[in-house]
């Protein structure tokens, strides 16, 4: 699929687009089953402090990163030459206090220009009750100040929080399993705790980069997705040849270490990725 002219105009004006149908609920549930099996079998590689860049060690997640049903809509916004900066598995247990504070992704990503897009794929129902992603339309037009909170229940690395916004303007991006949202790197967004009786799981592809994006500081490890090879200013990584292949595990370790260096630049303290 691709995006319509109206879709592209909506994204430009509001900074987000949802819901986008990617796959059936049955296929999304199958992926969730594989993920939860991997969490049980390989807990040291998939736990709440180690959910970044799992696509570098699990082929079924790497396949999602190049799935045309996800990538095609992104090309309508960014063009045909794409790479992927990182991924994050967002999992909230039932009746948990975990949340994501209001923030802008690009504030800490050290990339320019801002020609990149985050895709968020739901693997379970993502509803207001379960703490779906909420966005503040139009806030991608300017940069907001952030404060680091390092809150215990805040899923974000630094607990980075924007305070000069009106949460009453929030739009809640409810998704069924197999649907995704797209959002601009400067869009203020967050999510509330999961107050439902079921787990809420999403796979964030953060972010697809256009060909003209360059790093501002640090090392950035990217996965080629489509078209021309990434700029040599990036470290290029390969998809895993098999589950938890030793070279893939090392590639993920290096990518996460570099990611921490970028995200925690200037921070007073650090907590694990």
C-alpha positions in Angstrom: 0.0 0.0 0.0 1.0 3.6 -0.3 -0.4 6.9 1.1 -3.0 9.1 -0.6 -2.5 12.8 -1.2 -4.9 13.4 1.7 -2.8 11.2 4.0 0.4 13.1 3.2 -1.4 16.4 3.7 -2.7 15.2 7.1 0.7 14.1 8.2 2.2 17.4 7.1 -0.4 19.4 9.0 -0.8 17.3 12.2 2.5 15.4 12.4 0.9 11.9 12.6 -1.1 9.4 10.6 -3.2 6.5 12.0 -4.5 3.9 11.8 -2.7 2.2 8.8 -3.6 -1.4 8.1 -0.4 -3.5 7.8 -1.4 -7.1 8.4 -4.3 -9.2 9.8 -4.8 -9.6 13.5 -4.0 -13.3 13.1 -0.5 -12.4 11.7 0.2 -9.9 14.4 -0.8 -12.4 17.0 1.6 -14.9 15.5 4.4 -12.4 15.7 3.4 -11.7 19.3 3.5 -15.4 20.1 7.1 -15.7 18.6 8.1 -12.6 20.6 6.8 -13.9 23.9 8.4 -17.3 23.3 11.7 -15.5 22.7 11.2 -13.6 26.0 10.8 -16.9 27.8 13.6 -18.8 26.1 16.1 -15.9 25.9 15.3 -13.7 28.9 18.9 -12.3 29.0 18.3 -10.9 25.5 14.8 -9.6 26.0 13.8 -8.0 29.3 12.5 -4.6 30.3 16.1 -3.1 30.4 17.1 -4.7 27.1 14.4 -4.1 24.4 16.4 -1.9 22.1 17.5 -3.1 18.7 16.1 -6.7 19.1 15.8 -6.8 15.3 19.6 -7.2 15.1 19.4 -10.6 16.8 15.9 -12.0 15.9 15.2 -12.5 12.2 11.4 -12.4 12.6 11.8 -8.8 13.8 14.3 -7.9 11.2 11.8 -9.1 8.6 9.3 -6.5 9.8 11.9 -3.7 9.3 11.9 -4.3 5.5 8.3 -5.5 5.2 6.9 -3.5 2.2 3.6 -3.1 4.0 5.4 -1.0 6.6 8.0 0.5 4.3 5.9 1.5 1.4 3.8 4.2 3.3 7.1 5.6 4.7 8.6 6.0 1.2 5.6 8.2 0.4 6.9 10.6 3.0 10.6 10.2 2.7 11.5 8.9 -0.7 12.8 5.5 -1.9 16.3 5.5 -0.2 15.8 4.5 3.4 17.7 3.2 6.4 16.5 2.3 9.9 18.1 4.0 13.0 16.8 1.6 15.7 13.9 -0.3 17.1 12.2 -0.5 20.5 9.9 -3.1 21.9 7.3 -1.3 24.1 5.6 -3.7 26.5 3.3 -2.7 29.4 2.1 -5.3 31.7 -1.5 -5.4 32.9 -2.4 -2.9 35.6 1.1 -1.5 35.6 2.3 2.0 36.4 4.7 2.2 33.4 4.2 5.2 31.2 5.9 7.4 28.5 6.1 11.1 29.3 5.3 13.8 26.8 8.4 14.2 24.6 9.8 14.8 21.1 12.0 11.9 19.7 14.3 14.2 17.7 15.4 16.2 20.8 17.9 13.5 21.7 18.6 11.7 18.4 21.3 14.0 17.1 20.3 13.7 13.5 19.6 16.4 10.8 17.7 17.4 8.8 14.5 16.0 10.4 13.6 13.9 7.4 12.8 10.8 9.4 9.6 9.0 10.6 8.7 6.6 13.4 6.4 3.7 12.7 4.7 2.1 15.7 3.2 -1.4 15.0 0.6 -2.8 17.4 1.0 -6.5 18.3 -1.9 -6.4 20.8 -4.9 -4.0 21.1 -3.6 -0.6 21.8 -6.4 1.4 23.4 -6.9 4.3 25.7 -7.4 1.9 28.6 -4.2 -0.1 27.8 -2.1 3.1 27.4 -2.0 3.7 23.6 0.3 6.3 22.1 -1.2 9.8 22.4 -0.2 12.8 20.3 -0.5 16.5 20.4 -1.3 17.6 16.9 0.7 20.3 15.3 3.4 20.3 18.0 6.0 19.1 15.4 6.3 22.7 14.1 8.6 23.8 16.9 11.1 22.4 19.4 10.1 22.3 23.0 12.3 22.3 26.1 12.7 19.0 27.9 13.5 18.2 31.5 15.2 14.9 32.5 13.2 13.2 35.3 14.6 9.6 35.4 11.3 8.6 36.9 11.1 5.0 38.0 8.0 4.3 36.1 8.9 6.3 33.0 9.9 4.0 30.1 12.0 6.6 28.4 15.8 6.5 28.9 16.1 9.8 30.6 12.5 10.3 31.6 12.6 13.3 29.3 9.5 15.4 29.7 8.0 18.4 27.9 5.9 20.5 30.2 4.8 23.5 28.1 1.9 21.7 26.3 -1.8 21.2 26.9 -2.6 17.5 27.4 -6.3 18.2 26.9 -5.5 18.5 23.2 -4.3 15.0 23.0 -5.5 12.6 20.2 -5.3 8.9 21.3 -4.1 6.6 18.5 -6.0 3.5 19.2 -4.8 0.5 17.1 -5.9 -3.0 16.6 -3.2 -5.7 16.3 -1.6 -5.4 12.9 -2.2 -1.7 12.5 0.5 1.0 12.8 0.8 4.7 13.3 3.4 7.1 11.8 4.6 10.2 13.5 7.0 13.1 12.9 10.3 13.2 14.9 9.3 16.5 16.5 5.7 15.6 17.4 5.1 15.7 21.1 3.7 12.3 22.1 3.5 9.9 25.1 1.4 7.2 26.6 -0.4 6.5 29.9 -0.2 3.4 32.1 -1.9 0.2 31.1 -5.0 0.0 33.2 -6.4 -3.0 31.3 -6.2 -6.6 32.3 -4.1 -7.5 29.3 -0.5 -6.8 28.1 0.0 -4.0 25.6 2.9 -4.6 23.2 4.1 -2.5 20.3 7.1 -2.6 18.0 8.5 0.9 17.3 10.7 1.4 14.3 12.4 4.6 15.3 13.2 5.9 12.9 13.2 5.4 9.1 15.8 7.9 7.8 15.7 9.6 4.4 18.9 9.7 2.2 19.9 13.2 3.3 19.9 12.6 7.1 23.3 12.8 8.8 24.5 12.3 12.4 25.5 15.3 14.4 27.5 13.5 17.1 28.5 10.0 18.1 28.3 6.8 16.3 25.0 5.8 14.7 24.4 2.2 13.6 21.7 1.9 10.8 20.2 -1.0 8.9 19.8 -0.5 5.1 16.2 -0.9 4.2 15.6 0.2 0.6 17.4 1.9 -2.2 20.9 3.5 -2.0 23.3 2.5 0.7 23.4 4.7 3.8 25.8 7.6 4.0 29.3 6.5 5.1 28.9 8.8 8.2 26.7 6.0 9.6 27.9 2.5 10.7 26.0 0.0 8.6 24.7 -3.2 10.2 23.3 -6.3 8.7 20.2 -8.3 9.6 20.9 -11.4 11.6 21.6 -14.6 9.7 20.0 -16.7 12.4 18.5 -16.2 15.8 21.1 -14.9 18.3 24.0 -15.5 15.9 27.2 -14.5 17.8 28.1 -11.8 15.3 24.6 -10.4 15.5 24.7 -10.4 19.3 28.0 -8.4 19.1 26.5 -6.0 16.5 23.5 -5.4 18.8 25.8 -4.8 21.8 27.9 -2.2 19.8 24.7 -0.5 18.4 23.2 -0.2 21.9 26.4 1.2 23.4 26.6 3.8 20.6 22.9 4.5 21.1 23.4 5.1 24.8 26.2 7.5 24.0 23.9 9.6 21.8 20.8 9.5 24.0 22.6 10.2 27.2 24.8 13.0 25.9 25.0 15.7 28.6 22.9 13.7 31.1 23.7 13.9 34.8 23.2 10.1 35.1 22.7 7.0 33.0 20.4 4.0 33.3 20.5 0.8 31.2 19.2 0.5 27.8 
